[in-house]
Amino acid sequence: MRNGLYSIHADLLDGRSGKGSGVAVFLNGRILGGDAYLYYTGSYVTSGSTFKGEVTVSQHTPSPDESPLFGGQKEPVGIGVSGTWTDTSATMQGTALVGKSSQLFKATLRWLAPAD
């Protein structure tokens, strides 16, 4: 994964309704990011043009009008992710454990700026 700042746009799968957008920094195996309501921390490893990792999503601000993706939880949400990348973009799939149910999602990432 190219080190840098990425925009991220995620959609829930399995017939569930929900989507979210934000930014994330991928830097030497670490992931940091967020949006207006949530922040993300995690790690990843790469092998060729693929990557996999783990991310924890926590809510920093309650959402008054919207239900943020994986938001509204008092406890952090753990997510396993995997995907493919190029120098300018990435696609990612993941499974989030929200309470006692799992939510599948897909996301697209677009490289915005260097982070090293």
C-alpha positions as semicolon CSV with decimal commas, in nm:
position;residue;x (nm);y (nm);z (nm)
1;M;0,000;0,000;0,000
2;R;0,145;0,334;-0,096
3;N;0,204;0,554;0,210
4;G;-0,032;0,848;0,204
5;L;-0,363;1,016;0,276
6;Y;-0,664;0,848;0,113
7;S;-1,030;0,936;0,078
8;I;-1,248;0,639;0,173
9;H;-1,606;0,568;0,066
10;A;-1,780;0,262;0,214
11;D;-2,115;0,090;0,149
12;L;-2,282;-0,187;0,348
13;L;-2,355;-0,515;0,167
14;D;-2,600;-0,803;0,227
15;G;-2,905;-0,587;0,159
16;R;-2,833;-0,351;0,447
17;S;-2,858;0,022;0,397
18;G;-2,568;0,240;0,502
19;K;-2,267;0,424;0,372
20;G;-1,990;0,644;0,500
21;S;-1,704;0,862;0,380
22;G;-1,390;0,991;0,543
23;V;-1,014;1,002;0,517
24;A;-0,745;0,757;0,626
25;V;-0,367;0,766;0,642
26;F;-0,186;0,443;0,552
27;L;0,173;0,474;0,675
28;N;0,424;0,193;0,718
29;G;0,168;-0,061;0,840
30;R;-0,048;0,179;1,045
31;I;-0,395;0,312;0,965
32;L;-0,531;0,635;1,115
33;G;-0,838;0,823;0,997
34;G;-1,187;0,945;1,057
35;D;-1,487;1,149;0,959
36;A;-1,728;1,388;1,131
37;Y;-1,842;1,123;1,383
38;L;-1,596;0,832;1,385
39;Y;-1,221;0,773;1,407
40;Y;-1,027;0,469;1,285
41;T;-0,705;0,310;1,409
42;G;-0,544;-0,009;1,292
43;S;-0,270;-0,193;1,114
44;Y;-0,212;-0,368;0,781
45;V;0,038;-0,580;0,593
46;T;0,095;-0,596;0,219
47;S;0,197;-0,871;-0,019
48;G;0,246;-0,754;-0,376
49;S;-0,066;-0,560;-0,473
50;T;-0,284;-0,700;-0,191
51;F;-0,323;-0,599;0,172
52;K;-0,503;-0,719;0,483
53;G;-0,547;-0,571;0,825
54;E;-0,752;-0,492;1,130
55;V;-0,921;-0,164;1,212
56;T;-1,102;-0,041;1,522
57;V;-1,375;0,219;1,467
58;S;-1,484;0,438;1,759
59;Q;-1,737;0,719;1,778
60;H;-1,594;1,057;1,888
61;T;-1,908;1,270;1,836
62;P;-2,274;1,165;1,845
63;S;-2,455;1,216;1,516
64;P;-2,770;1,429;1,559
65;D;-2,924;1,373;1,215
66;E;-2,755;1,073;1,059
67;S;-2,667;0,720;1,153
68;P;-2,295;0,689;1,073
69;L;-2,167;0,362;0,932
70;F;-2,086;0,137;1,231
71;G;-2,172;0,433;1,455
72;G;-2,406;0,472;1,747
73;Q;-2,214;0,207;1,940
74;K;-2,090;0,272;2,292
75;E;-1,809;0,021;2,238
76;P;-1,549;0,030;1,957
77;V;-1,622;-0,183;1,650
78;G;-1,356;-0,428;1,530
79;I;-1,318;-0,481;1,155
80;G;-1,113;-0,725;0,948
81;V;-1,026;-0,589;0,602
82;S;-0,858;-0,709;0,285
83;G;-0,813;-0,561;-0,058
84;T;-0,602;-0,469;-0,356
85;W;-0,415;-0,147;-0,434
86;T;-0,243;0,050;-0,707
87;D;-0,039;0,371;-0,684
88;T;-0,356;0,585;-0,699
89;S;-0,640;0,380;-0,548
90;A;-0,749;0,073;-0,356
91;T;-1,057;-0,141;-0,310
92;M;-1,132;-0,308;0,019
93;Q;-1,384;-0,552;0,165
94;G;-1,442;-0,611;0,530
95;T;-1,650;-0,757;0,807
96;A;-1,739;-0,547;1,109
97;L;-1,860;-0,700;1,434
98;V;-2,127;-0,455;1,553
99;G;-2,275;-0,573;1,881
100;K;-2,362;-0,937;1,817
101;S;-2,408;-0,908;1,440
102;S;-2,159;-0,884;1,157
103;Q;-2,186;-0,627;0,881
104;L;-2,017;-0,678;0,546
105;F;-1,900;-0,375;0,351
106;K;-1,697;-0,269;0,052
107;A;-1,494;0,049;0,019
108;T;-1,303;0,243;-0,242
109;L;-0,999;0,449;-0,152
110;R;-0,836;0,723;-0,358
111;W;-0,479;0,836;-0,289
112;L;-0,471;1,212;-0,217
113;A;-0,125;1,307;-0,087
114;P;0,205;1,156;0,034
115;A;0,250;1,084;0,404
116;D;0,625;1,030;0,426
